[in-house]
Structure formats: C-alpha cells, structure tokens
Amino acid sequence: MALIPAHNEAERIAASIAALRRQHRPPDRVVVVADNCTDATADIALRAGAEVIVSEDNRHKKAGALNQALDRALPGLSDEDLVLVQDADTTLWPTFLSSATEAMEGNAAAVGGVGAVGGIFYGEPGGGLLGALQRIEFHRYAREIARRDFRADVLTGTATLFRVTTLREVKEARLAGRIGGGASYYSLASLTEDDEMTKAVRTLGYRTVSPPGCGVVTEVMTSIPKLWHQRLRWQRGALENLRDYGWTRVTAPYIVRQSFMGLSVVFLSLYLVFTAWMLARGRPQFSRFWMAIGMVFVAEKVVTARGAGRRAQILAGSLVVELAYDMFQHAVYVRSLWDMARRREERWCAT
C-alpha cells in the first residue's frame, strides 16, 4: 500500500500517482491523505485512480495526517506487509518499489534486519542558479550514501518503505515510554518527523538502507526565503531530535557530524576574517603550496558534482558560488543553535 499525504497539491498529485502506476512492482493500493486541502487535490487524486481519505481536525501537519491514515489502514494488514509513505511533490523511479522490496525480502523481519528503506532524492529541473546548487547538493548526498554501502542515515520523507511490524513496534515503544514523540507512529513533537522516525526505527534495533534503485525526484526551492525556511526546519529539527534522544549508540554518529559542522563554521569564518585582514594590509602574497591545496579542493568539488551534469560541474569549479551557498548553510546552522538556546519556538512555514 502507498500513502501520499497531501496538502493543496493539485498541481503535482497526478504525477506522483502516475509514477506509482509505472513501477516495475506497483503497489496494491494508492491512498491519498487529503489534509486540510482547499484546492482540487482530492478530486484529481480520485480521477487518477487513487483512494482518498480526508484527515479529521488535524492540527499536526504531515505527521498528524499520517498517524490518522495509519490508524485506519494498519489493522487490516499483516506484520509482513509493506507500506510506502511518499510526498505528494515527489515522483519515484520505476525501480523504486522493486528495489526496496528486494532489500526487505533479503533481510529477516526480526530485530537486526532491515526495518525500512528510504529513497535517494534528486532535485527536479528548473529553479535557476538556486535549483542547480540544490541538485549538486543532492547528488553529493547520493554519493555519500553509496560510499556508506547504501546505509540510510535519514528515512527521507520524500519516499520510504516500511514493514508494518516496524511501524507497530514504533507505536508500542512510544506508548511504553521507551522512545518519545507522543503515542502514535510519527512524532508530533518533531519539526522533522522523517529524521525522528529514522532514530526511532534504529533505536529499536532495525537497519535502514537506501538501495541504488530507490531514486526519487523531488521539488527544489526556487527562492532564498523558501530555501531558508526549509533548511531551518531541517536543521532545527535534527538538532532537537538529538537533544531529545541524547547520547546513544544510534545518535553518536549524528552528534559527531553536527559537531564537525560546527567546526566548519568556525574554520570558514576564521578563513574569511584572515583573508579580509590580509587584503586590508595591502596586496596579498600568494603561496604555491596553498594554491595547490586550493586546486585540489576545486577538483574535489568538480568531481563530486559529476552526476548533476556538465553545467553543474562548471558551476562547482567556479568555487565562489558554492562558497556562498556553504555560507548560507552555515547561517542556517548558527541560527538554529541560537533559536534553540533562546528556546524560541519554530513556526512551520509552507515551502
């Protein structure tokens, strides 16, 4: 069964459903969860052949809509059945479900096996320079997943396939107080329910993977304000999830990576300050050694952008534009830490 939570997605829902119909191993059911929609999302989904259920008095965005849908659907499913949860602004590669199901079937359902399979997301065309930078970023993330033997560090909300038994165990663990986040499947306390769900599944002892055939194409942010709100939600949510779970065997690698992110903010800031100081003193002196180091850095940027196309590689080779993009990401990180320190409540913004 496929669940597609959708809030005012009339322009995209038909494409998402059509991509599911093109799967090499299509789902038995496609259910669109129309959540507080004021457009034609539900009607378009019905015409596209999907079932539609409407959320009731939901004030908890995507997580709340999914919890309602899962409460209705799971009683009629067995532990070994599979449930796909995907965003309405995402289209799946035709190989997604066959690859994900194969990964599930090749591992026992017992604890220690694969409990969920996440997608590898790529950016859709368009969006100008900002869209190109996001596509480069997503392709690099896909390379990282491959280098880690396709281990999924985040069960991305764009598309994830769950075992029913995994979802049931997550809810039972929340009810028993072994993990936080409320009393249902998805946490209502997290800004990033997919990141929190990953930690919940892994805390229960399951593995999470993203096989190479599980690609998805998703929306890119087309303006800086939209990108800012999206990334602030992602970063703030990730930090708060780590705070809530604390230091554990599962969270330790995530905490280390966040610490390295903090170090990169410090080092880049020092580099920019030092460069400005050198320029203020007059004509800077160039070192062949440091120029060579810089060329290695540029080469790495170009090579890792290869999957995004030739234009993306040229953009990466310019270095200056990506440096500005890195500074934007650092600003998001610092703002997230500052807001957490001030205990400022993050408001959800549509992107």
C-alpha positions as CSV (number, residue, x, y, z in Angstrom):
1,M,0.0,0.0,0.0
2,A,1.2,3.5,-0.8
3,L,0.2,6.5,1.4
4,I,0.6,10.0,0.0
5,P,-0.1,12.8,2.5
6,A,-1.1,15.9,0.5
7,H,-1.9,19.5,1.5
8,N,-3.1,21.6,-1.5
9,E,-1.0,19.6,-4.1
10,A,-3.4,19.8,-7.0
11,E,-0.6,20.6,-9.4
12,R,1.5,17.7,-8.5
13,I,-0.6,14.8,-7.2
14,A,-1.4,13.3,-10.6
15,A,2.2,13.0,-11.5
16,S,3.0,11.3,-8.2
17,I,0.2,8.7,-8.7
18,A,1.2,8.1,-12.3
19,A,4.8,7.3,-11.2
20,L,3.4,4.7,-8.8
21,R,1.5,3.1,-11.7
22,R,4.7,2.9,-13.7
23,Q,6.5,0.9,-11.0
24,H,8.0,-2.4,-12.0
25,R,6.3,-3.7,-8.9
26,P,3.3,-1.4,-8.4
27,P,1.5,-1.1,-5.0
28,D,-1.8,-2.9,-4.4
29,R,-3.4,0.3,-3.2
30,V,-2.6,4.0,-3.6
31,V,-4.2,6.1,-0.9
32,V,-4.0,9.9,-0.9
33,V,-4.4,11.5,2.5
34,A,-6.0,14.9,1.8
35,D,-5.0,17.0,4.7
36,N,-6.9,20.3,5.2
37,C,-7.0,20.9,1.4
38,T,-8.7,23.9,0.0
39,D,-8.0,23.0,-3.7
40,A,-8.9,20.1,-6.0
41,T,-6.3,17.7,-4.7
42,A,-8.8,15.1,-3.6
43,D,-10.8,15.2,-6.9
44,I,-7.7,15.0,-9.1
45,A,-6.4,12.0,-7.0
46,L,-9.8,10.2,-7.4
47,R,-9.7,10.8,-11.2
48,A,-6.1,9.4,-11.3
49,G,-7.4,6.2,-9.7
50,A,-6.3,6.6,-6.1
51,E,-8.3,6.1,-3.0
52,V,-8.8,9.3,-0.9
53,I,-9.2,9.7,2.8
54,V,-9.6,13.1,4.4
55,S,-7.9,13.9,7.7
56,E,-10.2,15.0,10.6
57,D,-9.4,18.0,12.7
58,N,-5.7,17.6,12.1
59,R,-3.5,20.3,13.6
60,H,-0.2,18.4,13.4
61,K,0.6,18.8,9.7
62,K,2.0,15.8,7.8
63,A,2.8,13.7,10.9
64,G,-0.8,14.1,12.2
65,A,-2.3,13.2,8.8
66,L,-0.1,10.1,8.5
67,N,-1.0,8.9,12.0
68,Q,-4.7,9.1,11.2
69,A,-4.2,7.3,8.0
70,L,-2.0,4.6,9.5
71,D,-4.5,4.1,12.4
72,R,-7.2,3.4,9.7
73,A,-5.1,1.2,7.4
74,L,-2.8,-0.9,9.6
75,P,-5.5,-3.0,11.4
76,G,-6.2,-4.7,8.1
77,L,-2.6,-5.5,7.3
78,S,-0.3,-8.3,8.4
79,D,3.1,-7.7,10.1
80,E,4.9,-8.7,6.9
81,D,3.0,-6.3,4.6
82,L,4.8,-3.2,3.4
83,V,3.7,0.4,3.5
84,L,5.1,3.2,1.3
85,V,4.9,6.7,2.6
86,Q,5.8,9.4,0.0
87,D,5.5,13.1,-0.5
88,A,2.9,14.5,-3.0
89,D,5.6,16.6,-4.7
90,T,7.8,13.6,-5.4
91,T,7.9,11.1,-8.3
92,L,9.6,7.7,-7.9
93,W,11.9,6.0,-10.3
94,P,10.2,2.9,-11.8
95,T,12.6,0.7,-9.9
96,F,11.9,2.1,-6.5
97,L,9.4,-0.4,-5.1
98,S,11.1,-3.5,-6.7
99,S,14.5,-2.4,-5.3
100,A,13.1,-1.6,-1.9
101,T,11.0,-4.8,-1.7
102,E,14.1,-6.8,-2.6
103,A,16.1,-5.2,0.2
104,M,13.3,-6.1,2.6
105,E,12.9,-9.7,1.4
106,G,16.6,-10.3,1.6
107,N,16.6,-9.5,5.3
108,A,14.8,-11.2,8.1
109,A,12.0,-9.2,9.8
110,A,13.5,-9.9,13.2
111,V,15.3,-7.1,15.0
112,G,18.7,-6.6,13.3
113,G,17.2,-6.8,9.8
114,V,16.0,-4.1,7.5
115,G,13.0,-2.3,9.0
116,A,12.6,0.5,6.5
117,V,14.0,1.5,3.1
118,G,14.5,5.2,2.3
119,G,14.7,6.9,-1.0
120,I,17.8,8.6,-2.6
121,F,16.5,12.0,-3.6
122,Y,17.4,14.1,-6.6
123,G,16.3,17.6,-7.5
124,E,13.8,18.3,-10.3
125,P,14.8,20.5,-13.2
126,G,14.4,24.3,-13.0
127,G,14.9,26.8,-10.2
128,G,17.7,28.7,-11.9
129,L,21.0,29.0,-10.0
130,L,19.4,28.1,-6.7
131,G,17.9,24.9,-8.2
132,A,21.3,24.0,-9.7
133,L,23.0,24.3,-6.3
134,Q,20.4,22.1,-4.6
135,R,20.8,19.5,-7.4
136,I,24.5,19.4,-6.8
137,E,24.0,19.1,-3.1
138,F,21.6,16.2,-3.6
139,H,23.9,14.4,-6.0
140,R,26.7,14.6,-3.5
141,Y,24.5,13.2,-0.8
142,A,23.7,10.3,-3.1
143,R,27.4,9.7,-3.5
144,E,27.8,9.6,0.3
145,I,25.1,7.0,0.6
146,A,26.8,4.8,-1.9
147,R,30.1,5.2,-0.1
148,R,28.4,4.0,3.1
149,D,27.2,0.8,1.4
150,F,23.8,2.4,0.9
151,R,23.0,2.8,4.6
152,A,20.2,5.4,5.1
153,D,21.0,7.9,7.8
154,V,17.6,9.5,7.2
155,L,14.4,7.8,6.1
156,T,13.6,10.7,3.8
157,G,10.1,12.0,3.8
158,T,10.2,12.1,0.0
159,A,9.7,8.3,0.0
160,T,10.2,5.5,2.5
161,L,9.0,1.9,2.5
162,F,8.2,0.4,6.0
163,R,7.4,-3.0,7.2
164,V,4.1,-2.9,9.0
165,T,5.7,-4.7,12.0
166,T,8.3,-1.9,12.3
167,L,5.6,0.8,12.4
168,R,3.6,-1.2,15.0
169,E,6.7,-1.6,17.2
170,V,7.5,2.1,16.9
171,K,4.0,3.0,18.2
172,E,4.3,0.4,21.0
173,A,7.6,1.8,22.1
174,R,6.2,5.3,22.2
175,L,3.2,4.1,24.3
176,A,5.6,2.3,26.6
177,G,7.8,5.3,27.0
178,R,10.9,3.7,25.5
179,I,11.1,6.4,22.9
180,G,9.4,9.8,23.0
181,G,7.4,11.7,20.4
182,G,3.8,11.0,21.6
183,A,1.6,7.9,21.4
184,S,1.4,7.1,17.7
185,Y,3.6,6.2,14.7
186,Y,5.1,9.6,13.7
187,S,6.2,12.0,16.3
188,L,4.0,15.1,16.8
189,A,6.8,16.9,18.7
190,S,9.4,17.0,16.0
191,L,9.8,19.5,13.2
192,T,11.4,16.8,11.0
193,E,9.3,13.7,11.5
194,D,11.3,11.7,9.0
195,D,14.6,12.3,10.8
196,E,13.0,11.4,14.1
197,M,11.4,8.3,12.7
198,T,14.8,7.1,11.5
199,K,16.2,7.4,15.0
200,A,13.1,5.6,16.4
201,V,13.5,2.7,13.9
202,R,17.2,2.4,14.5
203,T,16.8,2.7,18.3
204,L,14.6,-0.4,18.1
205,G,17.5,-2.3,16.5
206,Y,16.5,-2.2,12.9
207,R,18.7,-1.3,10.0
208,T,17.7,1.4,7.5
209,V,19.0,1.3,3.9
210,S,18.7,3.2,0.6
211,P,19.5,0.8,-2.3
212,P,20.7,2.3,-5.6
213,G,17.4,1.6,-7.4
214,C,15.4,3.7,-4.9
215,G,15.8,7.1,-6.6
216,V,13.2,9.8,-6.4
217,V,12.8,13.2,-8.0
218,T,11.6,15.9,-5.7
219,E,10.9,19.6,-5.6
220,V,13.7,22.2,-5.3
221,M,13.2,25.5,-3.6
222,T,13.0,28.4,-6.1
223,S,13.6,31.3,-3.8
224,I,16.0,32.1,-1.0
225,P,13.2,32.7,1.6
226,K,11.7,29.3,0.8
227,L,15.1,27.6,1.0
228,W,15.8,29.4,4.3
229,H,12.6,28.2,5.9
230,Q,13.0,24.6,4.6
231,R,16.6,24.3,5.8
232,L,16.0,26.0,9.1
233,R,13.2,23.5,9.8
234,W,15.5,20.6,8.7
235,Q,18.5,21.8,10.8
236,R,16.5,22.8,13.9
237,G,14.6,19.6,13.8
238,A,17.7,17.5,13.5
239,L,19.3,19.2,16.5
240,E,16.2,19.0,18.6
241,N,15.8,15.3,17.8
242,L,19.4,14.7,19.0
243,R,18.7,16.7,22.2
244,D,15.6,14.6,22.9
245,Y,17.3,11.3,22.3
246,G,20.6,12.2,24.0
247,W,23.9,10.4,23.5
248,T,23.2,6.7,22.5
249,R,24.8,4.2,20.2
250,V,22.4,5.3,17.5
251,T,22.8,9.1,17.9
252,A,26.5,9.2,18.5
253,P,27.5,9.4,14.7
254,Y,24.9,12.1,14.2
255,I,26.2,14.2,17.1
256,V,29.7,13.8,15.8
257,R,28.6,15.0,12.3
258,Q,26.8,18.0,13.8
259,S,30.0,18.8,15.8
260,F,32.0,18.8,12.6
261,M,29.5,21.1,11.0
262,G,30.1,23.5,13.9
263,L,33.9,23.3,13.3
264,S,33.5,24.0,9.6
265,V,31.5,27.2,10.6
266,V,34.4,28.3,12.8
267,F,37.1,27.5,10.3
268,L,35.4,29.1,7.4
269,S,34.7,32.2,9.5
270,L,38.4,32.4,10.5
271,Y,39.5,32.0,6.9
272,L,37.3,34.8,5.7
273,V,38.4,37.1,8.6
274,F,42.1,36.3,7.8
275,T,41.6,36.9,4.1
276,A,39.9,40.3,4.8
277,W,42.8,41.2,7.1
278,M,45.4,40.3,4.5
279,L,43.6,42.4,1.9
280,A,43.3,45.3,4.2
281,R,47.0,45.3,4.7
282,G,47.7,45.7,1.0
283,R,48.5,43.3,-1.8
284,P,48.3,39.7,-0.6
285,Q,51.2,37.3,-1.2
286,F,50.3,34.0,-3.0
287,S,51.9,30.7,-1.9
288,R,52.3,28.0,-4.4
289,F,51.6,25.4,-1.7
290,W,48.3,26.9,-0.7
291,M,47.3,27.5,-4.3
292,A,47.9,23.8,-5.0
293,I,45.8,22.9,-2.0
294,G,43.1,25.2,-3.3
295,M,43.2,23.4,-6.7
296,V,42.7,20.0,-5.0
297,F,39.7,21.5,-3.3
298,V,38.3,22.7,-6.6
299,A,38.9,19.4,-8.2
300,E,37.0,17.6,-5.5
301,K,34.1,20.0,-5.9
302,V,34.0,19.3,-9.7
303,V,34.3,15.5,-9.5
304,T,31.6,15.2,-6.8
305,A,29.2,17.3,-8.9
306,R,29.6,15.0,-11.9
307,G,26.3,13.3,-11.6
308,A,24.4,16.6,-11.8
309,G,25.7,17.3,-15.3
310,R,28.4,19.3,-17.1
311,R,26.9,22.7,-16.3
312,A,26.8,21.7,-12.6
313,Q,30.5,20.8,-12.8
314,I,31.4,24.2,-14.3
315,L,29.4,25.9,-11.6
316,A,31.2,23.8,-8.9
317,G,34.5,24.7,-10.5
318,S,33.9,28.4,-10.0
319,L,34.0,27.8,-6.3
320,V,32.8,31.3,-5.4
321,V,29.1,30.5,-5.9
322,E,29.3,27.3,-3.9
323,L,31.3,29.1,-1.2
324,A,28.3,31.5,-0.9
325,Y,26.0,28.5,-0.7
326,D,28.1,27.0,2.1
327,M,27.9,30.2,4.0
328,F,24.1,30.2,3.6
329,Q,24.1,26.7,5.1
330,H,26.3,27.8,7.9
331,A,24.0,30.7,8.7
332,V,21.1,28.3,9.0
333,Y,23.2,26.2,11.4
334,V,24.1,29.2,13.6
335,R,20.5,30.5,13.5
336,S,19.2,27.1,14.6
337,L,21.6,26.9,17.5
338,W,20.7,30.5,18.5
339,D,17.0,29.8,18.4
340,M,17.4,26.6,20.5
341,A,19.5,28.5,23.1
342,R,16.8,31.1,23.3
343,R,14.1,28.4,23.3
344,R,12.4,30.2,20.5
345,E,9.5,28.2,19.0
346,E,10.0,27.5,15.4
347,R,6.9,28.1,13.3
348,W,6.1,25.9,10.4
349,C,6.2,27.7,7.0
350,A,4.8,26.2,3.8
351,T,7.5,25.7,1.2
